Amino acid sequence: MSYEAAKKRADPYTTIVEDLPQMRRETVQLVRQAVSEGRHAYVLVNNRSEGNAPLTVQALSEMLRT
């Protein structure tokens, strides 16, 4: 998807417009792997991934707690 298409789809960035469960699982897996190896993990989340970065971060955080 192009940048412009993603921007239009997500605007006004107030809700999740499309859950990306595989992206979430892979992100959580990478964070857990890094932590288990004693490394720091930084996750950058863009509004264009699911439509609302804070809600995506909240979902990832919940997944990491379980």
C-alpha positions, 0 to 999 in steps of 0.5 A: 500500500502506498504512503498516500493510500495508508494515510487516507485509510487511517485518517483521522487516526482515532481508531484501529482501522485494521488489526494486523495480528501477524505484525503484533505477534512478530513484534512481541516475539522479537521483543521477548527474544531481545529481552531474553538475550539481555538486550534492550528492545525499542518498538517504533509504531506508526499511525499508518500501520493500524490507524492509531499508534497509541492503540497499537502500542496498548495492544502490544503492551497487553500481549507482552503482559500475557 
